[in-house]
Amino acid sequence: MTIWFEPQLRQVLQQRGQLPHAMLIKGPQGIGKRDFGQSLAAALLCENPGPSGLACGHCGACGWLASGNHPDFRALVPASESDQEAETDEGAKKPKASPWITIEQVRELHDFIHVSTHRGGSKIILICPAETLNVNAANALLKNLEEPPARTHFILISHRPHRLPPTIVSRCRQLSLGQPDPRMALGWLKARGVAEPEVALAHYSGAPLRALAASEAGELQERRDFLALLSDPHFDPLHAAEVLRELPLERFIGWLQKWTCDIASRRMLGDIRYNPDMSAALDALARRADPREVLRLHRRLVREQRHIHHPLNARLYIESVLIAYASVVNPARKAA
């Protein structure tokens, strides 16, 4: 597990005999909550835990869990992240990818929950991220949370717990995890060869796992190209929309949201939160942009992040947003 949360895990395991049947582990995305949940699951399934309660890593149960074959463990993730493979029968269809955890996935837990455990120990269901349960799946899960069998533990991981139904939240003991110590996170990123770890950590809000994943996927260079396009003094929204037509909407909105936040923050407070490597460009934009209009666009992007999975014409959407951005950062051109 990520080293910065080991003290919290040890504290939870001190109450091993009094653990609730459901825990909601919440905090910012990319800080290591899922690793925490998996380490908690490993400790509860381990047949030879150490004095601290942590999993030994050597027993049969630990080996099964590490290989993804433990019979008393289930993980519910969005269908788009699952490892389901197409059936080998001719003409069979591969399950449709989805950003949601579906009711079918929850229903499959019924037999798992109500049969005896393989070794007479605990059963663990890890749900991550819990807010991707669709409405029907959440209602089906609620029935399991209300009357769980003995020694059955649900571990819910959530980046946005406010999106969970209150009925589910009320049946869980909540544990909040925050951003790790920056020095520890920077050391962790440097040890894994991340270029410019300070920039990566700032851009991803102090979340080291997100920073590492972005670095490994080449997103940091893609981000730099994106910001260079937005900071061009001769920015053309239609040309930019053509260049960015293949950029995933989630990334487009997220990067532009952080960029507009930094423009406003630089103008009003003199600070840069997300893009410290772009200070010169932000200074130039902050001097000519109306901070009220920048914040208005920023709030629009925050609202629209909730709907990025809904069907829409991505190219037209990107064009409309970039035209709005151009009018904000070049008010003189708008007036003309």
WORA-V181014 format. One record per residue. N is the residue number from 0. RES is the residue in three letters. OMEGA is omega in whole degrees, -180 to 180 (* if undefined). Layout:
{{N/RES/OMEGA} {N/RES/OMEGA}}
This chain:
{{0/MET/176} {1/THR/-169} {2/ILE/-173} {3/TRP/179} {4/PHE/-179} {5/GLU/178} {6/PRO/179} {7/GLN/179} {8/LEU/178} {9/ARG/180} {10/GLN/177} {11/VAL/-176} {12/LEU/174} {13/GLN/179} {14/GLN/-174} {15/ARG/-178} {16/GLY/-178} {17/GLN/-179} {18/LEU/178} {19/PRO/179} {20/HIS/180} {21/ALA/176} {22/MET/176} {23/LEU/180} {24/ILE/-172} {25/LYS/180} {26/GLY/-179} {27/PRO/179} {28/GLN/173} {29/GLY/180} {30/ILE/179} {31/GLY/-179} {32/LYS/-180} {33/ARG/175} {34/ASP/178} {35/PHE/-179} {36/GLY/179} {37/GLN/177} {38/SER/175} {39/LEU/178} {40/ALA/-180} {41/ALA/-180} {42/ALA/-179} {43/LEU/180} {44/LEU/-176} {45/CYS/-180} {46/GLU/180} {47/ASN/-177} {48/PRO/179} {49/GLY/-179} {50/PRO/-180} {51/SER/-177} {52/GLY/-179} {53/LEU/179} {54/ALA/-178} {55/CYS/-180} {56/GLY/-174} {57/HIS/-176} {58/CYS/-180} {59/GLY/-179} {60/ALA/179} {61/CYS/178} {62/GLY/178} {63/TRP/-178} {64/LEU/-179} {65/ALA/-180} {66/SER/180} {67/GLY/-175} {68/ASN/-178} {69/HIS/-176} {70/PRO/-179} {71/ASP/180} {72/PHE/174} {73/ARG/175} {74/ALA/176} {75/LEU/177} {76/VAL/177} {77/PRO/-177} {78/ALA/179} {79/SER/180} {80/GLU/-175} {81/SER/-179} {82/ASP/-180} {83/GLN/179} {84/GLU/178} {85/ALA/178} {86/GLU/-176} {87/THR/180} {88/ASP/-179} {89/GLU/178} {90/GLY/180} {91/ALA/-178} {92/LYS/175} {93/LYS/179} {94/PRO/-177} {95/LYS/178} {96/ALA/-178} {97/SER/176} {98/PRO/-175} {99/TRP/166} {100/ILE/-170} {101/THR/179} {102/ILE/178} {103/GLU/178} {104/GLN/180} {105/VAL/-180} {106/ARG/179} {107/GLU/178} {108/LEU/-171} {109/HIS/-179} {110/ASP/180} {111/PHE/-176} {112/ILE/-169} {113/HIS/172} {114/VAL/-177} {115/SER/178} {116/THR/-177} {117/HIS/-176} {118/ARG/179} {119/GLY/-179} {120/GLY/-177} {121/SER/169} {122/LYS/-176} {123/ILE/172} {124/ILE/179} {125/LEU/-178} {126/ILE/-174} {127/CYS/-13} {128/PRO/-173} {129/ALA/-178} {130/GLU/176} {131/THR/169} {132/LEU/175} {133/ASN/-172} {134/VAL/-179} {135/ASN/179} {136/ALA/179} {137/ALA/178} {138/ASN/178} {139/ALA/179} {140/LEU/-178} {141/LEU/179} {142/LYS/178} {143/ASN/180} {144/LEU/-177} {145/GLU/-177} {146/GLU/-179} {147/PRO/173} {148/PRO/179} {149/ALA/176} {150/ARG/173} {151/THR/-176} {152/HIS/173} {153/PHE/177} {154/ILE/-179} {155/LEU/178} {156/ILE/-177} {157/SER/172} {158/HIS/-176} {159/ARG/-175} {160/PRO/179} {161/HIS/178} {162/ARG/178} {163/LEU/175} {164/PRO/179} {165/PRO/-180} {166/THR/177} {167/ILE/-179} {168/VAL/-176} {169/SER/-179} {170/ARG/-179} {171/CYS/166} {172/ARG/-173} {173/GLN/176} {174/LEU/-180} {175/SER/175} {176/LEU/-178} {177/GLY/179} {178/GLN/178} {179/PRO/176} {180/ASP/-176} {181/PRO/-179} {182/ARG/178} {183/MET/180} {184/ALA/179} {185/LEU/178} {186/GLY/179} {187/TRP/-180} {188/LEU/179} {189/LYS/180} {190/ALA/-180} {191/ARG/172} {192/GLY/179} {193/VAL/177} {194/ALA/-179} {195/GLU/-177} {196/PRO/178} {197/GLU/178} {198/VAL/-179} {199/ALA/-178} {200/LEU/178} {201/ALA/-176} {202/HIS/-180} {203/TYR/168} {204/SER/177} {205/GLY/-179} {206/ALA/-173} {207/PRO/-180} {208/LEU/175} {209/ARG/179} {210/ALA/179} {211/LEU/-180} {212/ALA/179} {213/ALA/179} {214/SER/-178} {215/GLU/-179} {216/ALA/-179} {217/GLY/-176} {218/GLU/-176} {219/LEU/176} {220/GLN/177} {221/GLU/177} {222/ARG/-179} {223/ARG/178} {224/ASP/179} {225/PHE/-178} {226/LEU/176} {227/ALA/178} {228/LEU/-178} {229/LEU/-177} {230/SER/178} {231/ASP/179} {232/PRO/180} {233/HIS/-176} {234/PHE/179} {235/ASP/-174} {236/PRO/-179} {237/LEU/176} {238/HIS/180} {239/ALA/179} {240/ALA/178} {241/GLU/180} {242/VAL/-173} {243/LEU/-172} {244/ARG/-179} {245/GLU/-179} {246/LEU/179} {247/PRO/-177} {248/LEU/-179} {249/GLU/179} {250/ARG/-180} {251/PHE/-178} {252/ILE/-178} {253/GLY/-180} {254/TRP/-180} {255/LEU/177} {256/GLN/179} {257/LYS/180} {258/TRP/179} {259/THR/176} {260/CYS/-179} {261/ASP/178} {262/ILE/-180} {263/ALA/-179} {264/SER/179} {265/ARG/-178} {266/ARG/-172} {267/MET/-175} {268/LEU/-177} {269/GLY/-176} {270/ASP/171} {271/ILE/-175} {272/ARG/-169} {273/TYR/-172} {274/ASN/-176} {275/PRO/180} {276/ASP/-177} {277/MET/-173} {278/SER/-178} {279/ALA/179} {280/ALA/179} {281/LEU/176} {282/ASP/-178} {283/ALA/-180} {284/LEU/-178} {285/ALA/-178} {286/ARG/-174} {287/ARG/-177} {288/ALA/174} {289/ASP/-175} {290/PRO/179} {291/ARG/179} {292/GLU/177} {293/VAL/-180} {294/LEU/178} {295/ARG/177} {296/LEU/179} {297/HIS/180} {298/ARG/177} {299/ARG/-179} {300/LEU/178} {301/VAL/179} {302/ARG/-172} {303/GLU/174} {304/GLN/-178} {305/ARG/-172} {306/HIS/-173} {307/ILE/179} {308/HIS/180} {309/HIS/180} {310/PRO/174} {311/LEU/178} {312/ASN/-173} {313/ALA/-178} {314/ARG/180} {315/LEU/179} {316/TYR/180} {317/ILE/178} {318/GLU/-177} {319/SER/-180} {320/VAL/-178} {321/LEU/174} {322/ILE/176} {323/ALA/179} {324/TYR/-179} {325/ALA/-180} {326/SER/180} {327/VAL/-175} {328/VAL/176} {329/ASN/-176} {330/PRO/180} {331/ALA/179} {332/ARG/178} {333/LYS/-179} {334/ALA/-180} {335/ALA/*}}
